[in-house]
Amino acid sequence: MARVGRYKAGRKLGWEHRLFGLTLHEPIVNGETGELIVPAQTVIGAAEIRKIKDSGVFGFDGLVEVFAEKQDGSVCKIICNNSNLPVDHRTITKEDIIANIGYLLNLMDGFGNVDDIDHLGNRRLRCVGELLQNQFRIGLTRMERVVRERMTVQDTETITPQVLINIRPVVAAIKEFFGSSQLSQFMDQTNPLAELTHKRRLSALGPGGLSRERAGFEVRDVHHSHYGRMCPVETPEGPNIGLISSLACFSKVNEFGFIEAPYRRVDKKTHVVTDEVHYITADEEEQYIIAQANEPLAADGTFVNERVACRHGEAVLEVARERVDFMDVSPKEVVSVGTSMIPFLENDDANRALMGANMQRQAVPLLRTQAPLVGTGMEYKAACDSGVCVLAKRAGTIVRVTGDEIIVDTDEGGLDTYKLIKFVRSNQSTCINQRPVVYKGERVEKDQVLADGMATDGGELALGYNILVAYMPWEGYNYEDAVLLSEELPKNDIYTSIHVEEYECDARDTKLGAEEITREIPNVSEDSTKNLDEDGIIMVGADVFPGDVLVGKVTPKGETELTPEERLLRAIFGDKEREVRDTSLRVPHGESGKVVKVRVFSRENGDELPPGVNNLVRVYIAQKRKIHEGDKMAGRHGNKGVVSRVMRQEDMPFLPDGTSVQIVLNPLGVPSRMNIGQILETHLGWAMHEIGVQILNPDNKLADKLKAVGYDIDTYGMVRPDKAGVHIATPVFDGAHAEDVFEALRLAGLPDDGKTVLYDGRTGEPMDRRVTVGYTYFLKLHHLVDDKIHARSTGPYSLVTQQPLGGKAQFGGQRFGEMEVWALEAYGAAYTLQEMLTVKSDDVVGRVKAYEKIVKGENIPEPGVPESFKVLLKELQAIGLDVQILNEDSEEVIIKELDDEDDADGDAGKNDEMRHIMEGEGAADTAGQSVEDAGIEEADAPADNGGEDDLIGMSYDSSPADGMNDDTEE
């Protein structure tokens, strides 16, 4: 029995859990002293259990008589095992067996309970250490087998440990775990919150877990035992819903892998809620009555109300305050870190809150960051704990600050130097950059923020920007959740982000000789190589555009049979160089930017490289992306939309004081979605901005107003606004109510309903009714149109079917599927349809000829037979069917093979040349595919041709598509 097994057996079969809530038929007496501990007819509660424990009566097994619940007055015996056995006691004792049988018999009398498989008391976490330990055990078992085999074979006289032991199975098992396990994932580094959440993720999938196809509704559903342990909101949409979830804010995992939630203990004698925090597992919690965190308390720590709303098991009930055992630590202990960042979460529908929590993880770090005006108070903690900010290790004074270094003269003596990360690429191609927030001579304390990281502002998480929003329809530009944007935002670099892409090129040994990285590239003009250094590698700082050479590389060609004339010329003019072809790394279609870093690895310098690779060059290209049409944006309440138009600032609707609105959202996006939190946030944001403006005004009357509403200005002083306004926190389940929001609006001197007159920017006329306006925190998400837009004229083809590949990563075409064919058939567009199925797809000869005719400006010839038709024929012949093709006159038609046609055609050489032009020399080789993104397009959506390319994964001129990564998570 494992330690966990002994722990569970002790809890389930131990006397504390068996007797809880039952009525004693006989008294419990100390056998040695004869002292009465609990009299008969007593209902066993937590106090009685403590009394029995202190007396030590149940040191070992016991037999207790209690009243049965089913038959009036009848008595039942309960057998308990020794719950005090240490967890390291691995063997099953006879008391365990008797207690097991007793438990089953007692179930018939209504005692005990049948286990609920979805209860968190019966589900445990296997953390990384344990999973790795299991892999290590597997590796050692394999090694043991090898050692035993060798011991039987080797001569015992000459044997040495080195001969016997081979550690490769252990290394292989551990490498396999990190390299290909479903639970070993590429860290999500889109922003600090994504990183933090990914590290706190819980998964029911993977080895030893469930599969998403077989997981039923019960496993995925929220269970009452999740309270304070697993977040009920944050989980992916789609097939993984409920199987992947997040750890709640304050929960922790105990040594046995069970999740524990924190509670404040209530003193049973004085009924005072103490500050003593107990971490309790889900099955232990079942026996307690627990009050919620925002239950009002008196000054002495007792409950104000006579009857208190509590939880007990899955029931929610009102009980007398004397019966309460524990109290929640905080209202936000129910939810995860991501969910606790949503203000007014209690006013949002759960489905939209789920989208809001998930979309915050997709927010792109911006060039200009701004902490939210309306936050939840978790922003600072999340930013510091994510590790992106630089914190002071010791207190002291700043003696030097530069863009990439901070030096602190510590109180204890000595200097602490902090190196800052500058413009480094993250796993998701976003930009990691740290910038100092302290100045020379400033006094800093331990753990104070010295430098902001990506998506932080003054040590607070800042995923987006506070934007002036109006809720009104505008000429159909915000139909169906679209977002109308003011030109002011891209002009002022608001929502501008930096993205750093990595491109890789290696020179390896081939059968025909080694590849070479060089500036001397055949048939490439001097102009195209002007930015390369003498080694053929792009220089840092160069601006590059699609098709530009990043790394010049040549690969040896096979020696062709020479004609007599060529042999004669070679003999006269000397042996010319062996022929090479250009396989340089080029900037892929649709990408551009500035080269910010180049890393060169080579075998000569002692770098570790894969077998067969002599040199490896990595080029990093950064680009600034302003927000524009097609980019996805979202608020924190699941209110997402795509930018439909970036409009001139002067044409946007404006407020009575002339301020133009920055974003116009559709009011129809609110009622049916039931995410009212966004409206409350808008109102409160507007109030806080206006109060900030008033504080900065020298003759403000705000101090008197604040005193009138109960703010102790003498103790706390006047709040200090920044450019956005006064930042306010409204914590989850414990924040501002609607009435507080309206009071803030009145305090700021704004209309109670949060609406104002808006004027049309084009005509200057007022709108026909007042409009809701305010400041909302809006994010720009990672779904950027620049990464998705894609076009192809010619490119690589699949090896077997000769159809174009699918997806942007393979530089593929658009899939023209079965249903699209029906559409053309319905229109009767016969020639268009024939063209789609032949020359635009897999009629190999036809498409080359069509290309040639287009170039010459002549008419396109009749299409031929598609290659996939020939493949079908071959497959039918392969299963033994004699298939013949007959024409109208019932004569058999002979289908030529590709090679026959080439031979038959006198222009074979010209055709070959044409085909090379169409596919691009080494198309897939030199696509300069971004290393980590290859195949992501395909993994997210089904392969664009029914998955066929996933099986073949090859194009004419390439090895299997580089970097295909099928196992992308979620």
N, C-alpha and C positions, 0 to 999 in steps of 0.2 A: 504494500500500500504506500503510495507517495505521501509526502508531507501534507499536500492539499487534501488527499483522501482522508487522512487521519483527522485533519482539522474539520472537514465537513461531517465526518462520522460523529466526532465529539459534539458538534453543534446540533445535529439532527437527533441523535440518540441519547445525548446527555440529559440528565434529570432536569436541568434548568428549563430547557425548551419543552420537555415532555409534560412537566407539571404546570407550566404557566397557564393561568386562567381556569384551572380545575378546582373542585371543592374536595377537601380532604374528608375521608370517611373515618380514618384513624389518626390520632395525634402523631406528630413526629417528635421522638424523644431521643436524647443523647444516651446511647446504650451504656456508656461507662459511668456517667455521673447520675443518670436518671433524670436529668433536667428536661423540663418540657420546653420545646423550642417553638413549635407551632401547634395550637390546639386543633382538635377535630372540628369539622363544619366550617373551616376557614377557606376562603377563596384565595388561591395562591397568586400573589401579584409580585411586582418588582421588589417591594420592601421585604416580603416573606422570603423571597429567593436570596436576598442579601443576608438575612438573618441566618438562613440554613447554611449558606456558604461560610459565614464567619464562624459557625459552630463546628464545621468540619465533619458533620455526620456522614455525608455522602463521600467519604474518602474513596470508597470503591463502589461496586455495584449495589443497587438497592431495589427493593420490591415495595411499592407503595399502593395502598388501597384508596381509591377515589370513587365518588359517585358517578355512575354512568348517566349520560344525558338522555338516552333514548327511553329506558324503562325507569319509571318513578321509583326512587328508593333503592334500586339495584346497585350492586357494588362491582367495580371492575379493578383488576390489578394491573399496575403499570410496572414493567421491568425497565430499568435504566442502566446504561453502561457507564463506565467510568470516564467522565468527560475531562478528567484531570490528567489523562495520559499525555506525555509530551508528544509534540508533532513529529519528533524523530523516531517515535515507536512505530516501526514500519510493518510489523506482523499483525495478523488478525488474532484477537484473543477470543476465548470461549464466551466472555461477557458480550463481545460484539455480536457473535452469532445468536446468542439468546435474546439480546436486545433487538436484533433485526427481526427475529421471528415474532417477538412480543409486539413490535411496532405494527407488523402486518395484521396480527390478530386484533390489536386495539383499533385499527382502522375500521373494522366491522362494527365496533361499538361507537364509532363517531369520534374517536380521539385521533389526534395527529392530522396531517393533511397530505394530500397527494401533491407531489412536486409540480410546479408550473415551470415548464422548460424555458419560458421567455423571461422569467424573473431573474433580476441581476444577482440574486443570491445563488443562482445555479449557473451563471455564465461568468467565466473569468477571462481576464486579459492575459495573453501571452506576449510579453514585451520582447524587445530585440534580443536582450541577453539570453532569454530562455530559448528563443528560436535558434540563435547561434549555437547555444549549448547542444541543442538537438542535432544540428548539422555536424558539430564537432564529434558528437557521439557516433553518428553514422560513419564519419571518416575514420575514427579509431577502430570501429568494428570491421571495416573493410581492411584496414591495415593489419588488424589482428589475424584475419583470415590468411592474408599473404604471408605473415610471419610464421603461422602454423604450417602452411604448405612448405615454406622454405626449410623449416626445421626438420621436416621428414625427408627432404631431398638432400640437404647439405651434409657434408661429413662433419660429425660432432667434434672431431679433434681440431680441425682447422677453422672452425666457424668463428666469425666476429660479429659484433652487433651491427657494424656498418653493412655487412652482407645481408643480414636478416631484415633490417628495418628499412622500409621505403616510405617516406612521409608524403609521397605524391597523392595518395587517396585522401588524406586529411586536407591538404591544400586545395585539391579539386573540389571537395565537398563545400569548403568555405567560399571558394571563388564562385561556385555554382549558386550559392545562396545570395551573394551580393550581386552577381551578374544577371541571373535569370529568374530569381524568385518573384512571384507576383507581388510580394509585400516589400520588395526592395525597389524603391521608386526614385525617379529623378526629382530632386527637390523643386517645388514650385517657388520660384523667386520673383514672381511678377511684382510684388510689393511686400513690405514687412509683414502685413497681416496675413498674406497668403503663406509666407514662410512659417509664421508662428502657428497658424491653423493646421498646416500640413504635418507639423511635428506633434500635434495633439490629436491626430486623426485615429479613429477606431474603425477597424474593418472586420466584417464577418466573413469576408471572402478569403481566398488564398488556400494554401495547403492545410488540410485538417479542418477547413471551414466549409461554408455553404457554396453552392454555385448559384449564380443569379437566375438561372433558368428554373432551378428546383426550389428556390426560396419562396415560401408562401406568404400570405398576407399577415399572419400572426407574428412572424419573425420580424417583419419590417415595421410593424405598428409601434406606436408609443405605448410604453407600459408604465404603470404607476411607480414601479421601482426605479425608473429612470430619473425621478425627481432629484435634482442636485447632483446627479452623476453623469448623465448623458443629455446632450442638448436635444430638445424635442423639435427644434426649428431647423438647425443647420444640417442638411443632408442633400446629396445631389438630386437633381430631377432626372427622370429616366430610369433605366433598368436597375440602377444601383440604389434607388431610393430606399432608405431605411436600413440598408446593409452597411453603408459607410456613414459614420456619424462622428460627432466631435465631443471631446471631453468637456464637461461643464466647468465654469470658472474656477471654483474652489475645491473641486474634488481631487482626490489623490488615490493612488493604487497601493494596496497593502502588499505584504511579502508573499501572499498566496495568490495575488493577481485579481483580487476582488476590489471593486471601486468603492471608496468610502466617501461619504458626504459629511461636512462639518455641521455641528449643532451646538448651541449654547445650552448648558445644563441649568435646569430649574431646581433650586434647593427645595426639597419636599417638606422641610420643617417650616421655613420662613416664607416659601412661595416666591422668593426673589429670583429673577433671571440673572444668573451669574455671568461673568466674562470668561468662564472656564469652557474651552471649546473641546468637544469630543468628536472624533471621527468615527462614524458608525457605518457598518456594512448594511446592504439591503435587507438581508434576512433578519439581522438583529433589530433593524428599524421597525419591523412588523409589530413588535410587542410594545412600542412606545406611542404615546400621544404627543404630537408635535405641533406647536403653534407656528403661525407664519411670521415672517420677519417684521412686517409693518404693523403688527398688533400694537396698539398704543400702550406705553409703559408709564407708570408714575415716576416721580423723582427718586423714590426709594427702590426702584427696579421691580416693583410688583405690577401685575396686569391692572389696567384701569377698569376694564369691563368685567362684570361678574361672570358672564359666559363668553368663552373665547372660541373663535373658529379654528379648528384643528384638523390635522390629517391623522388617520389611524389605519394602517394597511392601505387598501384602495378606497376607503370611505373618507368623505369629508363631513365632519360633524361639529356641532357646537357643544362644548362641555364646560362644566364648572371649572374656574381657573385653578382650583386646588388639584385637579387631576392631571394637569399638564406636566409632562416629563422633560421635554426639550423645546427649544425655539430655534427657528431658522437663523442663520448667521446674517444673511443679506437677501434682499428680494431678488438680486441678480444671480444667486447661486444656481438657479434653475437652468440658465442658458449658457452657451459657450462664449468665448471671447469675441468671435465675429458677430454673433447676434447681439451681444451687449453693447455694440457700437451703434446700434440703431436707436435714435431718440424717438420717443412716443411709440415704442414697439407695441405697447398695450392697446394702441388705437389702430393697429394694422391687422388685416386678415392674415392667418398663419401662412397661406400659400404665397402671398406677396412678401411676407417677412422672410420666408425661405429664399426667394429670389434675391431679396435685398442683401441677405447675409452672404449668399454665394457670389453676387456680383461685386461686392466690395473687394473680394479676393482677386478680381480680374482688372481692378483699376490700375492704369498705367501711371508710374511716378512722373510727375510733371516738372517742367523746368522751374516754374514759379509755384511754390507750394503755399498753402494757406490753411491753417487749422480751422475746423468747423466752428462757425458762430454758435450753433446749437449742437453741443456735444452731449456725451453721457458720463463724462468723468473718467472713462476708461482709456482715453487716447494716450495720456502720458505713460501709463503703465504698459500698455501694449507696445508703444514705440520703444521704450527702454528694454523691455523683456525680449523683444524680437532680436536685439543685438545689433541693430543698424546704427544706433547713436553711439558716440564715444562718451563714456562716463568717467568721472575722476575716480581714480583708485584711492587717492589720499587727499586730505584737505591741504590747501596751500594758496599761493599767489601765482598768477600767470606772469611769466617773464618773457615769453616770446610767442607770437602767433603769426603763422604764415598760411598760405593756402593749403599746404600739405603737411604741416607739423605744428603741434602745440607743446610748449614746455612749461611745466608747473614746478615752482620751487616749493617743496612740501614743508609742512610744519615740523615734521620729524627730521628734517635735514635731508639733503639730496634732491636731485632733479628727476621728475617723471617726464619722459618724452612720449608723446602720442603721435604716431604716423597716421595720416588720413588716407583713405582710399580715394583715388581720383579716376573717374570715368572708366570704370571696369565693367565688362559685360557680365550680366547675370544669366542664369540658365534660360530665361525666357527672352533674351535679347534686350531687356530693359537696361537702363544705365545706373550703376551703383556709384554714387559720388558723395563724399562727405565734405561739409563746409563748416568752419568754426563759427560758434555763436557767442564766444567770449572775447574780451579785449585785453590788451596788455595792462597789467597792474590790477586786474579784477581779482577779488577774493573768491575762491571756490571751495565748496564743502565736498566731502566724500559722496560719491554717487551723483554729483551734479552733472548735468549735460554740458559737455564741452563743445561737441560738434554734432550738427544734424546729419542724418543719413538720407537715403532716398525716401521720398514721400513723408518727410517729417518737417515740422515747423516749430522751432523753439522747444524741441523735445517731445512734441505731441504728434500723434499720427495725423498726417494731412494727405489724404488720398485724392482729394479733388479741390474745388474752389467754391467760395461763396458767391453766388450769382443772383442778380436781380431778375426775378421771374414774374411773368404775368400769365394767368390762366384764362385764355380766351381763344376762340378759333380765329385763324388768320388766313383767309383766302385759300383754304384747303391745304396750306403748307404744313399744318400739324394734324392732318387727317391720319387716323390709325396710328396714334402714338409717335408720329414723326415730330421732330424738334426743329423749330425755327430759331436760327442763331444770328446774333448781331456780328457784323464785321469787326466791331470793336475788340472781340475776344482774340481772333487770330492776329490782329494788328498789334495788340499789346502783349503777344506771346502768352496769353492765358490759354491753358490746354495745349501748350506745345510740349512735346516730350522728345527725349533723345533715345534713339535705338541703336544698339551696336551689334552688327552681324559679324559672324566668324566664317571665314572661308579657308578651306584646307586643300593643300596640294602636296602630293608625295611623289618622289622619284624612286622607282623600284627597279629591280633586276628583271628583265624579260628574257624570253628564249633567244631573242635576236640581239641581246646586249643590254647594257644599263641605260635607263632614261637619264636625261641630263637637264639640269636647270640652268638656263643660259639666256643671254640677251639676243643671241643670233638665232632668230626664228625664221624659217623659210617662208617666202611670199608674204611677209608682213612689213608694212612700210615703216620707215624711220619715225614718222610722226606718231604711229601707234605705240612705239616703244620709248617715247621721249621721257616718260615718267619712271622708267625702270632704271635701277642702278646697274653697275657693271656685272653683277651676278644674275641679272634678269629678274630681280624682285622689286616690286613697286616701292617708291619712297614714301616715308611717313609725311603726311600733310598734303598729298596729291588729291585733287578732286577727281573722282572717277564716275563714269557713266556706263549704261548697259553696253556690253561687248568689249569694254576696255580690258587690256591684258593686265592681270595682277601679278602672275608669276609665269615667266616664259619657260616652256618646257618642250623638249623634243624627244620623240620615241623612235627607235630604229625601225625602219620598214624591212620587210623580207627582201632579199636580193632577187631581182627578177632575171629571167633568162635574157641575155643581151643579144641584139641583132649583130650581124657581122660588121655593119657600118659603125655601130657604137663601140664595138670591141676595137676597131681600127683607131677611132678617135681617142679611146682611152690609152691605147698603146702610144699614140703620138704625144698627147698632152699630159700624160701621167695619170695615175690612178685618182680619179676624183673621189670626194668623200662619199662614204656609204650613205644611201638615201635615208632621210629622216622625215617624219611627219610632225606637224604642229599639234601638240596636245596641251597647250597652255591653259592655265586657269584664268577664266575671264569673268567679268562681272555679269551675273545672270540678268535676264530680261526683267525690267521693272524695278531694278535696284540701282541706287546711286548713293553718293555721299563722300565723306572725307576719310582717307586712311589715317587711323589714329595710332595703330600699333602693328608691328610685324614681328613675329617670333620665328626663328630659324633653328631647327634641330638637325643634327647630322651625326652619323656614326663616328666620324673622325673625332668629334668633340666629346665622345663618350656618352651621348644621350641615349636613353633606352627607347628603341624603336621596334615596331612589329617586324617579324621575320620577312626578309626580302626587300625592306624599305631602307634606302640609303640616306635620303634627305626628306625632311618634312617642313613645310612652310605654312604658317597660319597668319592670315591677314585679317585685321579687324577694321571694319568700315562703320563709321558713325554717321547717322543722319538725323536732322531735326525735322520732326513732323508736326506741322500745324494742324489744327482741327479743320476738317472740311467735309463736304457732302459725302455721305455714306459711312461715316464713322459712327460707332455705337456709343451712346451716352446713357447714364442712369443715375437716379437718386438713390437714397439708402432704403427706400421703402418698396423696392421691386418695380419702380416706375421707370421702365427703360424705353428707349426709342432711338431712331436713326436720324442723323442730321439730314434734313431735306433741302435746306437752302441756307447759305450764308448771305445775309442781306445787309445792304448799306446801313450804317448806323443812323443816318438822317431819316431813313424810311421806317425805322422801327417805331412802335408806339412809345409815347413819352409821358412822364408824370407831369403834374401841374408846375413843378419847379424846373422842368426842362430836362431832367435826367431820363435818358432813353433806356428802355428795358433791354436786357441782354439775351434773354431766352423767352420764347413764347410757347407754352405748353397747352395741350388740349384739355379743357375741363371734363370732357367725356371720359378721360382716362381714370377718373377718380371714383364715381359712384359704383360702377359695377365691380371694380377691383377691390373696393372696401379698404383701401389703404389711406385712411383719413390722416394718418400721422404726417404725411407730406404737407397737408394744408396747415396743421398746427405748427409744423416746423417753419413754414413760410411766414406765418403770422409772427411767431416769436423771433425769427431771424430779422424781420423788418423792424420790430420793436427794439431789438438789441443794437441794430445799426443806428437807428435814430437816437437812442440814448447815448451811444458813443459819440455821435456828432454833437449832441448837447453838452456832454462833459468837456469836450475840446473848446466849446464856446466860453469865453472868459466870464460873461455875465449870466451864467446859467442858474436857474432856480431849482435845479434838480435835487440838491441836498435836502431842501424842505420837503419835496415830494417823497423822497426815499424815507425820511424820518416818519412821514405820515403813514406809509404802508408798513412800518415796523422794522426797517433796516437800521441796525445800530452803527451809524456812520462814525461815531466817536471812537468805537472800539476797532472797527475794521477799516476805516478810512474810505475815501472815494475810490471806486474801481478805476483801473487804468485801461482805456480802450486802445486797440491798435487800428490799423487802416480799415479793417473790416467792420469793427465795432467792438462791443463788449461781448466777450466769450462767456457762454453760460452752459452749465451742465444740467441735463434733466435725465437722471439715471433711469434705467429700465425698471418698470413696475413701481417706481418710487419717485417719479419726477413730477413735472408740472401737469396740472389738470386744465381742462378747457377754461375754467374761470381764472386760473393764474395767467393764462395766455392773454385773456381779454384785459386783465388788470395791467399787464406789461404794456399792452397797446395804449391803454389810457395814460399810463405813466409817461410814455414817449410822446404823448400828445397826438396820437394817430386815431383814426376812426375805430370804433369798437368792433365792427365786423371785418376789419382788415381789408376793406375795399376802398378804392379811390377812383377818381375820374381819370381816364386815360385819353390821350389825344392821338389821332392817326398821324404818323410821321409824314405821310405823303401829302395830306390835305390840310393838316392843322385842326381839323374838326374834332370835337369830342366824340368818343364812342357813345352808342345809344344807351348803354347802362354802365354802372360802376363795375370795376374789375378787381378781382383778388390779386394783389401784388405783394411781393416780399422777397426775402433772401433765403434761398435754398442751397444746400450743399450738393453740387452735382459732380459726377465722376466721368472721366473718359475711359472707356473700357478697352481691353486688349484686342477686340475684334475690329481691326483697322482696315479700311477699304484698300489701302496701299498693299496690304499683304494678301488680299483676296482677288484683286483685279488681275485678269489674265487673258491673253489672246495668243492664238497660234495660227500661222499660215501653213508652214511645213515643219516637220520635226521628227522625233523618233517613232518607230512603229514596232508593234509587238512581233516577236520572232516567228511564232507559229501562224497566227491568223493574219498577220500583216496589217492589222488595224492600228490606228493611232493609239498611243497610250492614253491613260486618263489621269486627270489631276494636275494641279499647278506644279507640284514637285517634280513630276516626270516630263514637264513641258508638254502636257497632253492636250487633246482636243475636247470638244463638248460631246457628251454622249447623245447620240440620236437613237433613242430606244424604241421599244415595241409600240408604246403609246403615241410617240411622235410620228411613227410610220403610219399609224391609223389616222392621225390628223391629216397628213398629206393625202392619204388615200381618200378621206372624206371630201377633201377639196377637189380631188381629181387632178392633183398637180403631178402628173405622171413623170414628166421629164425631170422635175426637181427631185422627185423621189428616187428615180434611177441614178441621178448624179450623186445623191446622198449615199446610196448603197454601193456605188462603184468608184468613180474617180475621186470622190472626197473621202473614201474609206480604203478599201483593200483590193481594188483592181490595180495590181502592181504596174503592169505595162501601161494601162490606160492613164494612170495618174502622172506617170513620167512624161508620156506624150502630151497630155493636156497642159502640163506645166510648160513644155517646150513650145506648144502652139500659142499659149498666152504670151510668152516672152516675144515670139515672132509676130504677134498680133493677128494670127490666123484663126479660122474656126476650129472648135474643139472636135476631135474625131469621135466616132461611135465608141461607147464604153465596151470593155471586154467582160470576162467572167471574174467575179470576185474570188479572192484567194480563200475566203472562209467556206465558199461552196466546194472548192477542191478539198479542203480539210475534211468537210462533212463526208464527201465521197470516200476519202481514204479511211475515215473512221468506220464507215459502213462496210467497206471491203475488209477492214481489219477484223470485224466480227463475223466474217464469212458470208456476207451478202454480195451477190453479183449484181451490181447496180449499173445500169446502162442509161445514157442520156440520149433521148431521141428528139429529132427536129419535127417540124410539121408533117414532113413526108415519111415519118416513122423510120428515118435512117439514123444510125448511131452516130453521135457527135463525139469526136476524139478531143478530150481536154488535154491541152499541152501542159507540161510541167514548166515551172519558172525557168529552169536551165535550158530546156528545149527552145523556149521562145527567145531567150537571149542569143542562143547559137543561130537560130533561124533568122534573127534580125541582123541585117548587115551592119546596123549601127550599134552593135552591142557595146562598143567602147564609149560611144556618145551617150547611150542610155545609162551606162554605169556612172559616167561623169555627172549626168543630170540627177541621178538618184543621190549622189553624194551632195550635190548642191541642195537638194530638197531636205535631206535629213540633217545637213550640217555636218561637217567633218567631225566624227567622233562625238555626235550630238550629246549623248547622255554622259559621256566621259567628261566633257569639258563644260558642262552646263554650269560649272562653278557652284554646284548645289550647296546651299548653306548646310553645314554638317549636321546640326541636330534637327533641322526642320524637315529633312528629307522624309517624305512619306507621311508626315503628320496629316497633310490634307487628306490622304487616302485613309488614314486610321480614323479620322473623325467621321467621315462620310463613307458609305459603301464605295468600293472601287467603281470608277466611272464606266466600266464595261462589264458589270456583273461579276466582278472579282477575278476576271480572267487574268488581268495583269498581275494580280497578287500571286497567282500560281506560277506565271511564267517569269514576271519581273525582269524581262530582258528587252533590250532594244537592239536594233541592227548592230550598232557600233560599240555596244557597251557590255560590261559584265553585269550581273544582277544589280538592280538599282541600289546605289550607295545609300547606306544609312537607313534602310527601311526599318521601321521600328513598329512591329505590329502590336506590341504589348503596351500601348499607351494607356495610362490609367484613366478610369471614368470615361 
